[in-house]
Amino acid sequence: MKNNLNIPIVSSYYSMRKPSSIDKAHGMEDPVVVLDADNEIFSITGHSQPVHTKEFFADIFIWLEIYSLCPLQSQQLSVELDGFNSASSLYLLKLFEMWLSIDEGNTVVWKHPLGDESIRNAGVEYHEMIGDRFFVESK
């Protein structure tokens, strides 16, 4: 089922992009965030230490609020971070909670490199805070 809601996109450069998607990549310390309802791709990858964490995540939260008006059902948010700072961890928690509140079938999959105990442990902590729809997997 495709999303019929044309969602305006605010990118890091405040320009319009393809409706129903947001693709944020600022710099080397910013994660790559792809929220593409048309193609059913929802992912966060890379390293999350944005210089302006609040501003970075603000666009994502706005997109999620608009998307929640006419969401797809039972979607997965895939998270593959190789590192993040404490400021990002708070915003990630809020993002995960928002994502899961959009649809009762939504899930988050936290993927960590085999042997990376710090990233795995972070995923386990999120699972403990969020619950059964948050999964931790090795890749």
trRosetta pair geometry for C-beta under 8 A, 3 or more apart (Angstrom, degrees):
i j d omega theta_ij theta_ji phi_ij phi_ji
1 72 6.3 160 85 -133 94 84
1 73 7.0 40 51 20 134 96
2 37 7.8 105 -166 140 62 88
2 38 6.6 23 -152 -136 103 56
2 72 7.8 -40 -142 -92 20 110
3 7 7.7 -11 136 -15 136 113
3 20 5.4 153 83 -135 126 130
3 37 4.0 -7 12 147 148 129
3 38 6.7 -95 45 -74 100 50
3 67 7.6 -35 -143 -145 155 82
3 70 6.0 122 -156 118 90 99
3 71 7.2 -37 -106 -147 117 25
3 72 5.7 -80 -60 -51 98 90
4 70 6.7 -84 58 158 73 144
5 20 7.1 126 84 -92 69 98
5 66 7.6 -176 139 156 132 88
5 67 7.7 158 82 -125 134 44
5 69 6.3 142 -129 88 164 103
5 70 3.8 137 -30 59 134 138
6 19 4.2 -38 -154 -161 79 148
6 20 6.7 -81 -131 -41 40 88
7 19 5.8 132 49 -170 54 75
7 20 5.0 103 30 -88 102 45
7 21 7.9 134 71 -4 113 29
7 37 7.1 87 13 18 135 137
7 63 6.7 80 159 -148 133 76
7 66 4.9 129 -140 124 106 126
7 67 6.0 5 -100 -76 157 70
8 16 6.6 -62 -159 -124 86 98
8 19 7.1 -36 -85 -115 35 81
8 66 7.4 -106 43 -158 70 170
9 16 6.1 108 60 -153 83 52
9 17 4.4 -59 86 50 143 90
9 18 6.9 35 -2 64 150 45
9 19 6.9 -161 -19 -110 102 33
9 20 8.0 -55 -56 31 110 18
9 21 6.3 -11 -87 80 143 51
9 22 5.1 176 -144 -90 106 76
9 63 6.9 27 -124 -103 68 114
10 14 6.0 -10 -160 -123 87 56
10 22 7.5 -5 56 -118 52 119
10 59 4.8 -138 95 -135 101 103
10 62 6.3 10 34 83 130 142
10 63 7.4 -143 38 -59 84 92
11 14 6.7 -118 63 -36 64 15
11 15 5.4 -24 40 51 116 74
11 17 5.6 81 -47 -22 122 124
11 22 6.8 175 -93 -151 67 81
11 23 7.1 -10 -117 65 111 64
11 24 6.4 175 -152 -95 71 73
11 59 7.0 75 -138 -170 14 156
12 24 5.4 111 -41 -143 104 89
12 25 7.5 -114 -1 59 142 30
12 26 5.0 -173 -145 -85 161 88
12 30 8.0 44 -95 174 152 166
12 56 7.4 -1 -109 -124 105 69
12 59 6.9 -122 -76 5 51 161
17 21 6.6 -83 115 84 114 90
17 22 7.2 121 60 -115 133 46
17 23 6.8 -132 156 29 166 95
18 21 5.0 12 86 43 104 116
18 36 7.8 21 91 -129 126 97
18 38 7.2 -80 146 13 121 145
19 38 7.7 94 94 -48 71 125
20 36 7.0 67 123 -161 82 50
20 37 4.2 -98 180 56 102 106
20 38 4.7 108 97 -38 133 92
20 67 8.0 101 -144 -107 64 95
21 34 7.3 -16 -168 -170 104 73
21 35 6.2 166 -153 94 54 58
21 36 3.8 13 -118 -111 115 71
21 37 6.5 -147 -72 20 65 66
21 38 6.2 -62 -45 18 109 103
21 39 7.5 24 -86 21 131 98
22 33 6.9 -10 112 114 99 102
22 34 7.6 176 88 -148 56 32
22 35 4.6 13 47 52 92 103
22 36 7.7 -148 33 -65 42 58
22 59 6.7 170 -161 142 143 105
22 60 6.7 179 106 -104 151 61
22 63 4.7 -71 -20 -98 146 161
23 32 7.7 -8 -171 -173 77 84
23 33 7.2 174 -148 88 33 60
23 34 5.2 11 -111 -110 80 74
23 35 7.8 -154 -66 32 47 59
23 36 7.2 22 -63 -61 94 104
24 30 7.2 -98 140 157 95 126
24 31 7.9 48 96 88 99 70
24 32 7.2 171 85 -152 57 40
24 33 4.4 7 49 51 102 104
24 56 7.2 128 162 -167 143 81
24 59 6.5 139 -83 86 138 133
24 60 6.8 -81 0 -65 150 98
25 30 6.2 147 -157 100 44 115
25 31 8.0 -96 -109 117 68 34
25 32 4.6 1 -89 -110 107 79
25 33 7.6 -177 -61 25 62 63
25 46 8.0 103 -124 -7 97 163
26 29 7.9 -38 85 67 106 70
26 30 3.8 86 45 -5 98 165
26 50 6.4 70 46 -124 147 102
26 56 6.5 -83 -19 -114 144 109
27 30 5.2 92 46 5 60 108
27 51 7.7 25 42 -9 136 108
28 47 7.3 3 155 61 62 128
29 47 6.0 -74 -142 109 42 110
29 48 7.7 62 162 -169 64 15
29 49 4.1 -71 -175 76 107 89
29 50 6.2 158 113 -88 96 30
29 51 6.8 92 78 -39 135 73
30 46 7.3 27 107 107 44 141
30 47 7.7 58 53 83 13 72
30 48 7.0 27 -152 -121 34 53
30 49 7.7 -103 -70 61 39 48
30 50 4.9 53 -100 -90 86 88
30 56 6.2 -156 -130 -135 112 139
31 44 5.1 24 149 -174 141 89
31 45 6.3 154 -168 73 92 30
31 46 4.5 164 -133 65 58 102
31 47 6.5 -161 -80 70 68 27
31 48 4.3 -13 -36 -79 112 90
31 50 7.9 -70 9 -46 73 98
31 81 6.4 -49 -106 -105 127 99
31 84 7.6 -8 -53 -95 121 106
31 88 7.8 116 -16 -150 119 137
32 43 7.7 6 106 109 89 97
32 44 7.3 159 81 -154 51 42
32 45 4.9 -17 58 62 100 88
32 46 5.0 101 3 -12 84 131
33 43 7.4 -175 -147 95 41 53
33 44 5.2 -3 -105 -106 76 79
33 60 6.0 -53 153 -95 160 126
34 41 5.4 -26 127 124 120 108
34 42 7.0 -159 99 -128 72 22
34 43 5.0 12 52 52 100 88
34 44 7.9 -165 26 -72 63 40
35 41 7.9 -171 -137 97 16 67
35 42 5.5 31 -120 -122 64 78
35 60 7.0 134 -18 -139 143 83
35 63 5.7 120 85 133 150 143
35 64 7.5 -98 -146 -70 160 75
35 67 7.2 -95 162 -58 126 157
36 39 4.7 -3 129 45 122 98
36 40 7.3 -41 99 21 81 13
36 41 4.4 13 55 56 112 94
36 42 7.2 -151 37 -67 60 54
37 40 6.9 23 -162 -80 35 47
37 67 6.3 180 -61 -134 135 112
37 71 7.7 -128 -123 -141 127 57
37 72 6.0 171 -153 -18 93 115
40 72 6.3 -127 -107 132 94 176
40 75 6.4 -145 -154 -124 88 110
42 75 5.8 78 7 152 142 121
42 76 6.7 172 61 93 110 46
42 77 4.6 -71 126 -104 116 66
42 78 6.8 131 91 15 66 73
42 99 7.7 136 165 -138 141 126
43 77 7.0 166 -89 -166 34 58
43 78 4.4 -17 -110 67 90 96
43 79 7.3 176 -158 -78 60 36
43 80 7.3 -7 -170 14 106 96
44 48 7.6 12 169 -66 117 128
44 77 7.2 23 -2 173 98 100
44 78 7.5 -175 30 94 60 54
44 79 4.8 0 61 -118 103 76
44 80 7.3 171 91 33 58 55
44 81 6.7 -12 123 -58 100 96
44 92 7.8 170 124 -123 168 102
44 95 7.9 75 -53 129 152 153
45 78 8.0 5 -61 114 92 95
45 79 7.8 -179 -75 -157 50 38
45 80 4.6 4 -115 68 84 96
45 81 7.0 -171 -148 -77 30 49
46 80 7.9 67 -12 95 37 79
46 81 6.7 -19 74 -123 37 63
46 82 6.8 -56 -177 19 26 96
47 81 6.8 108 -105 -161 30 82
47 82 5.6 -45 -78 63 80 91
47 83 4.9 4 -132 62 90 92
47 84 7.1 -180 -169 -75 52 57
48 81 5.7 -39 -2 -133 108 131
48 83 7.2 -164 36 102 64 54
48 84 3.8 5 65 -114 103 99
48 85 7.0 -131 109 18 74 70
48 88 4.0 135 133 -156 114 157
48 92 7.1 86 122 -60 168 121
49 83 7.2 -16 -32 119 110 99
49 84 6.6 -180 -57 -144 70 43
49 85 4.6 84 -113 -16 87 115
49 88 6.5 -88 -86 -27 41 134
50 53 4.8 140 71 -89 104 55
50 55 7.8 -142 143 66 136 80
50 56 3.9 -51 -165 -29 175 157
50 57 7.8 -173 34 -28 151 80
50 87 7.9 -107 58 101 81 122
50 88 6.9 123 16 -82 86 104
52 55 4.1 0 134 35 117 118
52 56 6.0 143 92 -27 71 87
53 56 5.6 -56 -145 33 29 114
53 57 6.4 11 165 -4 66 109
53 85 7.8 -111 -80 71 137 115
53 87 4.2 -172 -8 137 172 123
53 88 5.9 -130 -132 -72 124 63
53 91 6.0 -165 166 -15 105 146
54 57 6.5 -69 -150 45 24 97
54 58 6.2 40 152 -43 63 105
54 91 7.6 -163 -97 -83 43 133
55 58 5.4 -41 -144 13 32 122
55 59 7.8 33 164 -16 57 92
56 59 7.3 -66 178 25 29 101
56 60 7.7 14 138 -5 62 113
56 91 7.9 83 81 141 97 168
57 60 5.2 -59 -158 40 53 116
57 61 6.0 53 148 -23 81 103
57 91 4.2 -127 -66 -172 167 137
57 94 7.6 84 164 73 143 121
57 95 6.7 -112 -150 -61 115 114
58 61 5.8 -56 -148 36 31 109
58 62 6.4 32 154 -19 65 104
59 62 5.7 -53 -149 35 32 112
59 63 6.4 34 152 -20 65 105
60 63 5.6 -53 -150 35 32 113
60 64 6.4 31 152 -18 65 106
60 95 6.3 -10 128 -113 132 117
61 64 5.6 -52 -146 37 33 112
61 65 6.4 38 153 -22 64 103
61 94 7.3 -15 -95 129 119 119
61 95 7.3 -109 -79 -95 79 76
61 98 6.7 -170 -128 -64 77 172
62 65 5.7 -53 -151 32 31 113
62 66 6.6 24 154 -12 65 106
63 66 6.0 -61 -151 40 31 106
63 67 5.9 31 153 -20 68 112
64 67 5.5 -53 -137 41 30 114
64 68 6.2 41 158 -32 63 103
64 95 7.4 -179 -45 -142 157 70
64 98 4.9 60 144 142 151 132
64 99 6.8 -85 -134 -76 132 62
64 102 6.9 -113 -171 -67 91 130
65 68 5.9 -50 -152 23 26 116
65 69 7.9 38 147 -29 54 92
65 98 7.9 -60 -62 -161 64 130
66 69 6.1 -42 -173 8 41 114
67 70 7.5 -98 -169 60 40 60
67 71 5.6 64 151 -93 82 86
67 102 6.9 -11 109 -135 98 144
68 71 5.7 -9 -123 -43 35 117
68 98 7.8 -98 -62 178 133 91
68 101 7.7 -2 -124 103 135 88
68 102 4.6 -122 -110 -121 90 94
71 75 7.4 -116 171 5 107 128
71 102 4.9 115 -68 166 167 114
71 103 5.4 -140 104 -43 138 116
72 75 5.2 78 90 -52 110 123
72 103 7.5 -76 94 -28 47 160
73 103 5.4 -178 -132 -161 53 148
73 105 5.5 47 172 48 80 137
74 103 6.4 -112 -48 129 38 133
74 105 3.1 -50 -88 132 80 133
74 106 6.6 -154 -127 -66 27 42
74 107 7.9 19 -163 -6 65 91
75 103 6.9 85 19 50 86 138
75 105 7.6 89 7 103 45 93
75 106 5.4 -6 58 -114 70 85
75 107 7.9 -153 101 32 38 65
76 106 7.4 166 -85 -159 31 60
76 107 5.1 -17 -112 68 77 94
76 108 7.4 146 -163 -100 64 22
76 109 5.8 12 -174 -4 115 110
77 96 7.4 -160 79 -115 147 67
77 99 5.0 -25 -23 -168 149 156
77 106 7.1 33 -11 -179 97 104
77 107 7.3 -158 28 97 71 47
77 108 4.8 -21 67 -110 103 73
77 109 7.3 175 84 24 51 66
78 109 5.3 -16 -113 65 64 103
78 111 6.7 6 -171 -6 88 119
79 92 7.8 88 -137 -157 147 119
79 108 6.3 15 -6 -176 119 97
79 109 6.8 177 26 86 75 50
79 110 5.0 -21 72 -109 114 61
79 111 6.7 169 82 20 54 73
80 111 4.6 -19 -94 69 86 110
80 112 8.0 -179 -136 -77 63 32
80 139 6.9 11 -122 -16 116 158
81 84 5.3 -3 169 -36 148 111
81 119 6.6 -171 88 -138 81 115
82 113 7.2 35 -114 -14 86 121
82 116 7.7 -98 -142 -141 67 164
82 119 6.9 -54 -139 -83 33 146
83 119 7.4 -85 -76 -81 46 107
84 88 4.2 -116 -176 90 107 137
84 89 6.0 133 118 -61 119 75
84 92 6.8 27 168 -31 164 144
84 122 7.6 136 47 -172 112 164
85 88 5.1 98 55 11 68 103
85 89 7.2 -120 105 -13 38 90
86 89 5.4 -46 -148 25 37 118
86 90 7.1 38 157 -18 64 97
87 90 6.3 -55 -162 29 34 108
87 91 6.9 20 149 -6 65 109
88 91 5.7 -65 -150 45 38 106
88 92 5.8 42 153 -26 73 107
89 92 5.6 -50 -142 35 30 114
89 93 6.6 36 155 -23 61 101
89 122 7.3 -112 -118 -153 115 118
90 93 5.8 -51 -154 30 31 113
90 94 6.8 28 149 -14 63 104
91 94 5.5 -51 -150 37 38 112
91 95 6.2 43 149 -23 67 105
92 95 5.4 -52 -146 36 33 115
92 96 6.3 35 155 -20 66 104
92 126 7.6 -64 124 -103 112 133
93 96 5.8 -53 -148 35 29 110
93 97 6.4 28 154 -17 63 107
93 126 6.8 -152 -101 -122 80 93
93 129 6.7 -34 -137 113 116 151
93 130 7.7 -157 -147 -64 77 106
94 97 5.8 -57 -148 38 31 111
94 98 6.3 32 154 -19 65 106
95 98 5.8 -56 -148 36 29 111
95 99 6.2 32 154 -22 64 107
96 99 5.6 -53 -146 34 30 114
96 100 6.3 22 159 -12 65 108
96 108 5.2 -14 -138 -61 100 164
96 126 6.5 107 -5 -168 177 121
96 130 5.7 -66 133 -97 128 148
96 134 6.6 35 -176 -100 132 122
97 100 6.1 -60 -146 41 28 105
97 101 6.2 27 156 -21 64 111
97 130 6.8 -142 -80 -117 72 101
98 101 5.8 -62 -148 36 29 111
98 102 6.9 43 153 -38 63 97
99 102 6.1 -47 -163 8 31 116
99 106 5.7 -153 152 151 79 142
99 108 6.2 95 93 -69 140 106
100 106 5.4 -161 -117 90 43 112
100 107 7.7 45 -105 -107 90 24
100 108 6.8 -65 -60 -20 102 106
100 130 6.7 145 -14 -171 160 115
100 133 5.5 131 -130 91 120 137
100 134 7.6 -55 -71 -57 140 89
102 106 5.7 60 65 -25 95 154
103 106 4.5 110 66 -28 88 100
106 133 6.8 69 96 169 60 138
107 133 4.8 -133 -113 -176 70 84
107 134 7.3 176 -167 -82 71 31
107 135 6.4 18 174 -1 119 109
108 126 7.7 -83 105 141 140 131
108 130 7.2 -13 40 129 133 163
108 133 6.8 80 18 128 76 80
108 134 4.8 -5 64 -117 107 74
108 135 7.0 177 90 27 55 68
109 135 4.9 -17 -113 70 69 106
109 137 6.0 -6 -173 12 101 119
110 122 7.7 -145 -178 100 144 84
110 123 3.6 172 117 -127 144 115
110 126 6.3 127 -53 62 154 139
110 127 7.5 -117 23 -50 135 96
110 134 6.8 28 -12 179 111 89
110 135 6.8 -175 25 90 73 49
110 136 4.9 -22 71 -106 107 66
110 137 7.2 151 78 24 53 66
111 137 5.3 -25 -106 75 71 92
111 138 7.3 86 -159 -160 68 12
111 139 4.5 49 178 -42 114 120
112 116 5.2 -137 172 73 102 109
112 119 4.1 163 -132 112 114 109
112 120 4.4 -165 86 -72 164 68
112 123 5.8 -125 -35 -11 124 140
112 136 7.0 1 2 -169 114 90
112 137 7.5 163 23 85 71 42
112 138 5.9 -49 73 -110 77 58
112 139 6.9 169 70 9 25 89
113 116 4.3 71 66 -6 92 124
113 119 6.8 66 29 57 78 145
113 138 7.3 21 160 -156 15 81
113 139 6.3 -51 -96 58 43 91
114 138 4.6 67 -83 -177 75 128
114 139 7.1 -133 -29 64 79 42
116 119 4.4 13 127 29 119 113
116 120 6.1 144 93 -18 69 91
117 120 5.5 -58 -140 43 33 113
117 121 5.8 35 160 -23 69 108
118 121 5.8 -51 -142 37 27 111
118 122 6.6 32 154 -22 60 103
119 122 5.7 -49 -150 31 33 114
119 123 6.7 35 150 -18 62 103
120 123 5.7 -57 -157 36 34 113
120 124 6.4 34 148 -20 67 104
120 136 6.5 94 -155 177 69 126
120 138 7.3 -8 -98 -84 117 87
121 124 5.4 -49 -146 34 36 114
121 125 6.4 40 153 -20 65 101
122 125 5.7 -53 -152 34 32 113
122 126 6.6 34 150 -17 64 102
123 126 5.6 -52 -149 36 34 111
123 127 6.3 39 151 -22 65 104
123 134 7.9 -171 -173 156 76 104
123 136 3.8 126 135 -115 125 112
124 127 5.4 -50 -150 33 33 116
124 128 6.5 35 151 -20 64 103
124 136 5.7 -16 -70 -45 60 168
125 128 5.6 -52 -149 34 33 112
125 129 6.5 27 153 -14 65 107
126 129 5.7 -61 -149 41 33 107
126 130 5.6 6 164 -1 71 119
126 134 5.6 -130 127 170 95 148
126 136 7.9 138 61 -71 100 106
127 130 6.3 -67 -129 49 22 94
127 131 7.4 -124 -175 48 54 7
127 134 4.6 -162 -106 101 62 109
127 135 7.3 68 -103 -101 116 15
127 136 5.6 -75 -43 -25 136 112
130 133 7.1 -92 139 64 107 78
130 134 4.2 75 84 -19 130 143
131 134 6.3 105 65 14 45 100
